[in-house]
Amino acid sequence: MKFGFSRTTISRVYREYLESGKTSNLRHRCGRKKIMQERDQRGLTRIIKHDRRATLPQIAADFNAGASTSVSVRTIQRNIIDMGFRSRRPTRVPLMTARY
């Protein structure tokens, strides 16, 4: 009562601790499952590297054309950011001339 847990929960955790020396943590199984698996992320990386100037809707259209699951543009954007890709503008440099 003092900790806000039922007596059975306390006894179960204590018994698990005595048997295995650690308590169970089922926290890794909670929440919604990811819609894009690691294989999908590898395919997305391939699409991004194929055309570096492609816009997000173009990337999403290419991905949804080949993948078994259809995902939104926002999901693609979140996965691209999580994979470490960032948008960069190319540096403006003068064109090469005969003089140079």
PADREN-568446 format. One record per residue (C-alpha): residue in three letters; y, x, z. Coordinates in steps of 0.5 Angstrom, whole numbers, always signed. Each point is the difference from the previous one (the first is absolute). Layout:
(rec "ALA",(Y,X,Z))
...
END
This chain:
(rec "MET",(+0,+0,+0))
(rec "LYS",(+5,+6,+2))
(rec "PHE",(-1,+3,-7))
(rec "GLY",(+0,-7,-4))
(rec "PHE",(-7,+1,-3))
(rec "SER",(-6,-4,+2))
(rec "ARG",(-6,+2,+5))
(rec "THR",(-5,+1,-6))
(rec "THR",(+5,+4,-4))
(rec "ILE",(+1,+5,+6))
(rec "SER",(-8,+0,+1))
(rec "ARG",(-2,+1,-7))
(rec "VAL",(+5,+6,-1))
(rec "TYR",(-2,+3,+6))
(rec "ARG",(-7,+0,-2))
(rec "GLU",(+1,+3,-7))
(rec "TYR",(+4,+5,+3))
(rec "LEU",(-6,+2,+5))
(rec "GLU",(-5,-1,-6))
(rec "SER",(+4,+4,-5))
(rec "GLY",(+5,+4,+4))
(rec "LYS",(+5,-4,-5))
(rec "THR",(+3,-7,-1))
(rec "SER",(+0,-3,-6))
(rec "ASN",(+6,-1,-4))
(rec "LEU",(+0,-6,-6))
(rec "ARG",(+7,+1,-1))
(rec "HIS",(-2,+4,-7))
(rec "ARG",(-3,-7,-3))
(rec "CYS",(+6,-5,+2))
(rec "GLY",(+5,-2,-5))
(rec "ARG",(-1,-2,-8))
(rec "LYS",(-4,+5,-4))
(rec "LYS",(+4,+4,-5))
(rec "ILE",(+0,-3,-7))
(rec "MET",(+0,+6,-4))
(rec "GLN",(-6,+5,+2))
(rec "GLU",(+0,+8,-1))
(rec "ARG",(-3,-1,-7))
(rec "ASP",(+6,-5,-2))
(rec "GLN",(+5,+6,+2))
(rec "ARG",(-3,+5,-4))
(rec "GLY",(+1,-4,-6))
(rec "LEU",(+7,-2,+2))
(rec "THR",(+1,+8,+0))
(rec "ARG",(-3,+1,-7))
(rec "ILE",(+5,-6,-2))
(rec "ILE",(+6,+3,+3))
(rec "LYS",(-1,+7,-2))
(rec "HIS",(-2,-2,-8))
(rec "ASP",(+7,-3,+0))
(rec "ARG",(+5,+3,+5))
(rec "ARG",(+6,-4,-3))
(rec "ALA",(-3,-7,+0))
(rec "THR",(+3,-5,+5))
(rec "LEU",(-3,-4,+5))
(rec "PRO",(-2,-6,-4))
(rec "GLN",(-3,+4,-5))
(rec "ILE",(-4,+4,+5))
(rec "ALA",(-3,-7,+3))
(rec "ALA",(-1,-3,-7))
(rec "ASP",(-4,+6,-2))
(rec "PHE",(-4,+0,+7))
(rec "ASN",(-1,-8,+0))
(rec "ALA",(-3,+1,-7))
(rec "GLY",(-6,+5,+2))
(rec "ALA",(-1,-2,+7))
(rec "SER",(-5,-5,+2))
(rec "THR",(+5,-3,+5))
(rec "SER",(+7,-2,-1))
(rec "VAL",(+6,+2,+4))
(rec "SER",(+7,-1,+1))
(rec "VAL",(+6,+5,-2))
(rec "ARG",(+2,+1,+7))
(rec "THR",(-7,+2,+2))
(rec "ILE",(+0,+5,-5))
(rec "GLN",(+6,+2,+2))
(rec "ARG",(-2,+1,+7))
(rec "ASN",(-6,+4,-2))
(rec "ILE",(+4,+5,-4))
(rec "ILE",(+4,+1,+5))
(rec "ASP",(-6,+1,+5))
(rec "MET",(-3,+5,-5))
(rec "GLY",(+6,+4,+0))
(rec "PHE",(+4,-1,-6))
(rec "ARG",(+7,-1,+0))
(rec "SER",(+5,-1,-6))
(rec "ARG",(+4,+5,-2))
(rec "ARG",(+6,+1,-5))
(rec "PRO",(-1,+6,-5))
(rec "THR",(+5,+5,+1))
(rec "ARG",(+5,+0,-6))
(rec "VAL",(+0,+7,-4))
(rec "PRO",(+4,+2,-6))
(rec "LEU",(-4,-1,-7))
(rec "MET",(-2,+7,-3))
(rec "THR",(+4,+2,-6))
(rec "ALA",(+0,+6,-5))
(rec "ARG",(+4,+4,+5))
(rec "TYR",(-4,+0,+6))
END
